[in-house]
């Protein structure tokens, strides 16, 4: 389960996004045109604090190699900016197909 959770993003992506797409947001009367965008935003709102808490705990254990963190941080920030910009520009239906294909 740990491998699949890390590889597929179980919980946030594999379980929560379909629930948001097909049940939560439609039951709230949200326009289908923006549901997928709200799903990504909600997922990020959950993932970011969880990642910070996990990083804090690992840092307290002393098992973080900060050289690697700084090596990966800049490309990660650039990719996040580009990916979020692209997602904001895409139509909801195309974004849903791309997410489902991935």
VOLUM-900314 format. One record per residue (C-alpha): residue number from 0; x, y, z. Coordinates in nm, 4 decimals. Layout:
<pt><torfi>NUM</torfi><c1>X</c1><c2>Y</c2><c3>Z</c3></pt>
...
This chain:
<pt><torfi>0</torfi><c1>0.0000</c1><c2>0.0000</c2><c3>0.0000</c3></pt>
<pt><torfi>1</torfi><c1>0.2873</c1><c2>0.2392</c2><c3>0.0708</c3></pt>
<pt><torfi>2</torfi><c1>0.4272</c1><c2>0.1934</c2><c3>-0.2795</c3></pt>
<pt><torfi>3</torfi><c1>0.0887</c1><c2>0.2508</c2><c3>-0.4421</c3></pt>
<pt><torfi>4</torfi><c1>0.0179</c1><c2>0.5444</c2><c3>-0.2140</c3></pt>
<pt><torfi>5</torfi><c1>0.3428</c1><c2>0.7139</c2><c3>-0.3099</c3></pt>
<pt><torfi>6</torfi><c1>0.3240</c1><c2>0.6216</c2><c3>-0.6761</c3></pt>
<pt><torfi>7</torfi><c1>-0.0425</c1><c2>0.6942</c2><c3>-0.7418</c3></pt>
<pt><torfi>8</torfi><c1>-0.1239</c1><c2>0.9471</c2><c3>-0.4724</c3></pt>
<pt><torfi>9</torfi><c1>-0.3890</c1><c2>0.7322</c2><c3>-0.3092</c3></pt>
<pt><torfi>10</torfi><c1>-0.6265</c1><c2>0.9301</c2><c3>-0.0963</c3></pt>
<pt><torfi>11</torfi><c1>-0.5825</c1><c2>1.2669</c2><c3>-0.2611</c3></pt>
<pt><torfi>12</torfi><c1>-0.5927</c1><c2>1.1752</c2><c3>-0.6273</c3></pt>
<pt><torfi>13</torfi><c1>-0.7252</c1><c2>0.8246</c2><c3>-0.6669</c3></pt>
<pt><torfi>14</torfi><c1>-1.0057</c1><c2>0.8484</c2><c3>-0.4137</c3></pt>
<pt><torfi>15</torfi><c1>-1.0901</c1><c2>1.2095</c2><c3>-0.3319</c3></pt>
<pt><torfi>16</torfi><c1>-1.0970</c1><c2>1.3662</c2><c3>-0.6784</c3></pt>
<pt><torfi>17</torfi><c1>-1.3560</c1><c2>1.1220</c2><c3>-0.8194</c3></pt>
<pt><torfi>18</torfi><c1>-1.5680</c1><c2>1.1708</c2><c3>-0.5069</c3></pt>
<pt><torfi>19</torfi><c1>-1.5490</c1><c2>1.5472</c2><c3>-0.5504</c3></pt>
<pt><torfi>20</torfi><c1>-1.6197</c1><c2>1.5263</c2><c3>-0.9262</c3></pt>
<pt><torfi>21</torfi><c1>-1.9150</c1><c2>1.2894</c2><c3>-0.9183</c3></pt>
<pt><torfi>22</torfi><c1>-2.0728</c1><c2>1.3459</c2><c3>-0.5773</c3></pt>
<pt><torfi>23</torfi><c1>-1.9634</c1><c2>1.6357</c2><c3>-0.3553</c3></pt>
<pt><torfi>24</torfi><c1>-1.9524</c1><c2>1.9324</c2><c3>-0.5925</c3></pt>
<pt><torfi>25</torfi><c1>-2.2542</c1><c2>1.8266</c2><c3>-0.8073</c3></pt>
<pt><torfi>26</torfi><c1>-2.4622</c1><c2>1.7846</c2><c3>-0.4908</c3></pt>
<pt><torfi>27</torfi><c1>-2.3669</c1><c2>2.1411</c2><c3>-0.3966</c3></pt>
<pt><torfi>28</torfi><c1>-2.4891</c1><c2>2.2730</c2><c3>-0.7337</c3></pt>
<pt><torfi>29</torfi><c1>-2.1444</c1><c2>2.3733</c2><c3>-0.8593</c3></pt>
<pt><torfi>30</torfi><c1>-2.1239</c1><c2>2.4403</c2><c3>-1.2334</c3></pt>
<pt><torfi>31</torfi><c1>-1.9765</c1><c2>2.1426</c2><c3>-1.4231</c3></pt>
<pt><torfi>32</torfi><c1>-1.7434</c1><c2>2.3850</c2><c3>-1.6027</c3></pt>
<pt><torfi>33</torfi><c1>-1.5415</c1><c2>2.4544</c2><c3>-1.2870</c3></pt>
<pt><torfi>34</torfi><c1>-1.5759</c1><c2>2.1304</c2><c3>-1.0896</c3></pt>
<pt><torfi>35</torfi><c1>-1.2416</c1><c2>1.9863</c2><c3>-1.2008</c3></pt>
<pt><torfi>36</torfi><c1>-1.0624</c1><c2>2.3106</c2><c3>-1.1168</c3></pt>
<pt><torfi>37</torfi><c1>-1.2164</c1><c2>2.3082</c2><c3>-0.7692</c3></pt>
<pt><torfi>38</torfi><c1>-1.1082</c1><c2>1.9456</c2><c3>-0.7287</c3></pt>
<pt><torfi>39</torfi><c1>-0.7456</c1><c2>2.0296</c2><c3>-0.7977</c3></pt>
<pt><torfi>40</torfi><c1>-0.7561</c1><c2>2.3313</c2><c3>-0.5681</c3></pt>
<pt><torfi>41</torfi><c1>-0.9186</c1><c2>2.1366</c2><c3>-0.2862</c3></pt>
<pt><torfi>42</torfi><c1>-0.6665</c1><c2>1.8558</c2><c3>-0.3260</c3></pt>
<pt><torfi>43</torfi><c1>-0.3799</c1><c2>2.1042</c2><c3>-0.3002</c3></pt>
<pt><torfi>44</torfi><c1>-0.5376</c1><c2>2.2659</c2><c3>0.0031</c3></pt>
<pt><torfi>45</torfi><c1>-0.5251</c1><c2>1.9245</c2><c3>0.1714</c3></pt>
<pt><torfi>46</torfi><c1>-0.1841</c1><c2>1.8120</c2><c3>0.0434</c3></pt>
<pt><torfi>47</torfi><c1>0.0165</c1><c2>2.1246</c2><c3>0.1307</c3></pt>
<pt><torfi>48</torfi><c1>-0.0445</c1><c2>2.1246</c2><c3>0.5104</c3></pt>
<pt><torfi>49</torfi><c1>-0.0013</c1><c2>1.7473</c2><c3>0.5179</c3></pt>
<pt><torfi>50</torfi><c1>0.3343</c1><c2>1.7771</c2><c3>0.3392</c3></pt>
<pt><torfi>51</torfi><c1>0.4511</c1><c2>2.0502</c2><c3>0.5740</c3></pt>
<pt><torfi>52</torfi><c1>0.3588</c1><c2>1.8399</c2><c3>0.8788</c3></pt>
<pt><torfi>53</torfi><c1>0.5385</c1><c2>1.5361</c2><c3>0.7365</c3></pt>
<pt><torfi>54</torfi><c1>0.8469</c1><c2>1.7379</c2><c3>0.6508</c3></pt>
<pt><torfi>55</torfi><c1>0.8521</c1><c2>1.8841</c2><c3>1.0008</c3></pt>
<pt><torfi>56</torfi><c1>0.8378</c1><c2>1.5359</c2><c3>1.1547</c3></pt>
<pt><torfi>57</torfi><c1>1.1116</c1><c2>1.3984</c2><c3>0.9280</c3></pt>
<pt><torfi>58</torfi><c1>1.3300</c1><c2>1.7009</c2><c3>0.9985</c3></pt>
<pt><torfi>59</torfi><c1>1.2950</c1><c2>1.6457</c2><c3>1.3725</c3></pt>
<pt><torfi>60</torfi><c1>1.4165</c1><c2>1.2876</c2><c3>1.3142</c3></pt>
<pt><torfi>61</torfi><c1>1.7177</c1><c2>1.4258</c2><c3>1.1269</c3></pt>
<pt><torfi>62</torfi><c1>1.6644</c1><c2>1.2150</c2><c3>0.8161</c3></pt>
<pt><torfi>63</torfi><c1>1.6255</c1><c2>1.4921</c2><c3>0.5590</c3></pt>
<pt><torfi>64</torfi><c1>1.9170</c1><c2>1.5542</c2><c3>0.3265</c3></pt>
<pt><torfi>65</torfi><c1>1.8813</c1><c2>1.9303</c2><c3>0.2812</c3></pt>
<pt><torfi>66</torfi><c1>2.1199</c1><c2>1.9345</c2><c3>-0.0157</c3></pt>
<pt><torfi>67</torfi><c1>1.8709</c1><c2>1.7220</c2><c3>-0.2077</c3></pt>
<pt><torfi>68</torfi><c1>1.5811</c1><c2>1.9401</c2><c3>-0.0929</c3></pt>
<pt><torfi>69</torfi><c1>1.7458</c1><c2>2.2540</c2><c3>-0.2261</c3></pt>
<pt><torfi>70</torfi><c1>1.8454</c1><c2>2.0727</c2><c3>-0.5463</c3></pt>
<pt><torfi>71</torfi><c1>1.4828</c1><c2>1.9741</c2><c3>-0.6133</c3></pt>
<pt><torfi>72</torfi><c1>1.3091</c1><c2>2.2842</c2><c3>-0.4766</c3></pt>
<pt><torfi>73</torfi><c1>1.3730</c1><c2>2.5204</c2><c3>-0.7684</c3></pt>
<pt><torfi>74</torfi><c1>1.2583</c1><c2>2.2815</c2><c3>-1.0442</c3></pt>
<pt><torfi>75</torfi><c1>0.9600</c1><c2>2.1886</c2><c3>-0.8254</c3></pt>
<pt><torfi>76</torfi><c1>0.8533</c1><c2>2.5501</c2><c3>-0.7827</c3></pt>
<pt><torfi>77</torfi><c1>0.8927</c1><c2>2.6210</c2><c3>-1.1558</c3></pt>
<pt><torfi>78</torfi><c1>0.6993</c1><c2>2.3052</c2><c3>-1.2531</c3></pt>
<pt><torfi>79</torfi><c1>0.4242</c1><c2>2.3875</c2><c3>-1.0022</c3></pt>
<pt><torfi>80</torfi><c1>0.3850</c1><c2>2.7363</c2><c3>-1.1440</c3></pt>
<pt><torfi>81</torfi><c1>0.3768</c1><c2>2.6122</c2><c3>-1.5041</c3></pt>
<pt><torfi>82</torfi><c1>0.1391</c1><c2>2.3259</c2><c3>-1.4257</c3></pt>
<pt><torfi>83</torfi><c1>-0.1052</c1><c2>2.5422</c2><c3>-1.2324</c3></pt>
<pt><torfi>84</torfi><c1>-0.1013</c1><c2>2.8068</c2><c3>-1.5047</c3></pt>
<pt><torfi>85</torfi><c1>-0.1705</c1><c2>2.5441</c2><c3>-1.7698</c3></pt>
<pt><torfi>86</torfi><c1>-0.4506</c1><c2>2.3896</c2><c3>-1.5613</c3></pt>
<pt><torfi>87</torfi><c1>-0.6121</c1><c2>2.7309</c2><c3>-1.5147</c3></pt>
<pt><torfi>88</torfi><c1>-0.6084</c1><c2>2.7938</c2><c3>-1.8893</c3></pt>
<pt><torfi>89</torfi><c1>-0.7550</c1><c2>2.4560</c2><c3>-1.9937</c3></pt>
<pt><torfi>90</torfi><c1>-1.1254</c1><c2>2.3873</c2><c3>-2.0282</c3></pt>
<pt><torfi>91</torfi><c1>-1.2686</c1><c2>2.1721</c2><c3>-1.7512</c3></pt>
<pt><torfi>92</torfi><c1>-1.3653</c1><c2>1.8878</c2><c3>-1.9860</c3></pt>
<pt><torfi>93</torfi><c1>-1.0148</c1><c2>1.8660</c2><c3>-2.1361</c3></pt>
<pt><torfi>94</torfi><c1>-0.8542</c1><c2>1.8852</c2><c3>-1.7929</c3></pt>
<pt><torfi>95</torfi><c1>-1.0788</c1><c2>1.5997</c2><c3>-1.6751</c3></pt>
<pt><torfi>96</torfi><c1>-0.9750</c1><c2>1.3831</c2><c3>-1.9733</c3></pt>
<pt><torfi>97</torfi><c1>-0.6063</c1><c2>1.4592</c2><c3>-1.9172</c3></pt>
<pt><torfi>98</torfi><c1>-0.6317</c1><c2>1.3804</c2><c3>-1.5460</c3></pt>
<pt><torfi>99</torfi><c1>-0.8187</c1><c2>1.0570</c2><c3>-1.6167</c3></pt>
<pt><torfi>100</torfi><c1>-0.5616</c1><c2>0.9551</c2><c3>-1.8772</c3></pt>
<pt><torfi>101</torfi><c1>-0.2724</c1><c2>1.0209</c2><c3>-1.6453</c3></pt>
